[in-house]
Amino acid sequence: MPTFVYMTRCDGCGECVDICPSDIMHIDKTLRRAYNIEPSMCWECYSCVKACPHHAIDVRGYADFAPLGHSVRVIRDEEKGTIAWRIKFRNGKKDMELLAPITTKPWGSATPDLAKVPAPSKEMRDSQLLFNEPKYIRMDDGGLHTLKSNGLEIKEGVQY
Amino acid sequence: MLLTNHFAELSAVISPSIMQGYIILMVLLVMGGTILDMIHKKSAKYFFENAKKAQKSATRSVGGGEKVAIATAVLVNEVLTSGEFSNPRRRLSHLLTMWGTIIFIVTTVIMIFAYPTTATPTPAIVPQLWHIGALMLAVGGYWFWFAIRVDVSAEGLSWFRFERADLFILSLLATSTFALIWSYMGGGVNVYFVLFILSSTVLFGGVYFSKFAHMFFKPAAAFQKRVTVADGSREGLPPDYDLTDPEVQRKFPDIPTYMGKNPPNMGLCIKAERAKHY
């Protein structure tokens, strides 16, 4: 579901232009407001949604997602580490909310400091294993982690 | 130079009533341009329709006292201190330009109407403020034009690429620049005075084509935005969830399952560092 801009909410700050990995968020030459120049090329990463300080960028839901005339509004809150959705149908009665985590650790805390890691030995270079294997695939603490080993289970049906 | 009321000196050549008439004409042009702009863009109609739509999805009603508190917050945060800008550079530049423009225009009006000739000596503070206002406007405006403007900072375009949207800032800059040069050259009728009058006529006469009118409808939009937060309609946005609230955790079990019952602050992420491409 590609993004679009509410021009009345946008103040033309350019944050979305800076962040868009697909380089499709640009500034309208007459109105100096942002717009998605090519929605079919949108990766739907919602970086622009997260970067917009005015919540001026929204999502255009596909027709198989919700009947036309709906509103899909989203807040990606980086400090809370969650993404919150609100989907309202055009009849105004169906109003759904969804909240899901987008990170479980503080941003950047799981990034290895490679400058402090000692250079690999000859034995490590000749090995079939990649950097930090098997530690990073967690085979050294009781095999692969699965839903079952973590006490989780898939629930049937669509979860709202 | 800084202590002289150049308009009073100018009264020897141009009658004060002509100068006062010019000011009144500019006020009328601004009013006319703003009304035409509202009719053309249908901004007032859109604004009230949008407010009515938001009221329909409100979860609570906002009382008169609360509306006064919201209006005060808008006045302090959005109107007086440009709080709607999240980028501190844009905010500072806007503050300099806005307050520079206000000081410059108000002192011009005071000098032309209250001290029109050299017979009524002007207090030194008025021309000083006139120069300070013009300087603030020039500093904030040129900073915006060369470094902060979205075309330059985000789009990576050259600063000398003009669009119709630039009419407002360019006429503002020309007005302050030619006013300062005119004052530096000692006032009187010269080429800089003609350019000063020409650029200010474009500034006030071009309201319909420029974004001058934003100063009238932006406060109304900021007020409406705060009302939507207070009445719970939130412009259709999801609620501001408290992740530690047991009710939220019951409704969205993924939160306690993957983030724990008391999730930490995850940090600024993309807001920790500004993008710098160009």
Interface residues (C-beta under 8 A of the other chain):
Chain A: T8 R9 D11 G12 C13 G14 E15 V17 D18 I19 H26 I27 K29 T30 L31 R32 S47 K50 A51 P53 H54 H55 S71 R73 V74 I75 E78 E79 K80 G81 T82 A84 W85 R86 K88 G92 E97 L98 L99 A100 P101 T103 T104 K105 P106 W107 G108 L152
Chain B: Y46 N50 K56 S57 E84 F85 S86 N87 R90 V150 D151 S153 A154 E155 E163 R164 A165 K211 A221 E235 G236 L237 P238 P239 Y241 L243 V248 K251 F252 D254 I255 T257 Y258 M259 P263 P264 N265 M266 G267 L268 C269 I270 K271 A272 R274 A275 H277
